[in-house]
Amino acid sequence: MAYRRTPAVQERLDAQREAIAAAAVTLLSERGYSGLSVSAVAERAGVATGSVYRHYVDKSDLMVRIFRELCEREVEAVTSAAATGSGADRVTAVVDTFSRRALRNPTLAYALLAEPVDAAVDAERLVLRRAFAAAFANAVRHGVETGEFPEQDVELTAAALVGAVGEVLTGRLPGAADGRLRDSAADGRLRDSAAGSTVPDLVVLVLRAAGNLPSGTTQE
């Protein structure tokens, strides 16, 4: 007779799987992708290393799930923020929401945006970029339909905006350039400073790129 897990056993395994995932998210936020190991995840979750392999094939398999869940969370925050308002309001919401969330947790943001990762994990990053491009496309399309923005290739604009925003943020993440992303009080002040100076300028850049020019200027 084939063994069937009792509801109690399945509940325990599910709880263990969630604890492992939560520990991985915490470590990813603290150490980044390169600083995370299966043994460290097991220790943080309070389980044996072998228990991690009961649920995930290897680090890459675990990180695929983590990246997928984190990316879905970021996309949901952006799309919710950009659901209403004018075209300019929606574009601003996409940039402002994503940028401030990234700068608030630079180690995690660097892992999601630019840190070298395994190919399977990088595929999840591509899904994230496409989702953000869709959010930008919807916002720009609304602006075109309402006459705020000029006629344009919305998909091309959206793809360019994702690239620009991602590149700017990666360069402004405290410590990203030299691979030393920290979470000390001093770095917290640096993150606040980066958000205060970078985000407004980035919003202006993106609006200009979409064709929302300041009053009194014309587009060549």
Secondary structure, DSSP 4 states (H G I P E B T S, - for coil): ------HHHHHHHHHHHHHHHHHHHHHHHHHTTTT--HHHHHHHHTS-HHHHHHH-SSHHHHHHHHHHHHHHHHHHHHHHHTSSS-HHHHHHHHHHHHHHHHHHSHHHHHHHHTS---HHHHHHHHHHHHHHHHHHHHHHHHHHHTTSS-S--HHHHHHHHHHHHHHHHHHHSTTTTTT----SHHHHHHHHHHHHHHHHHHHHHHHHHHT-PPTT----
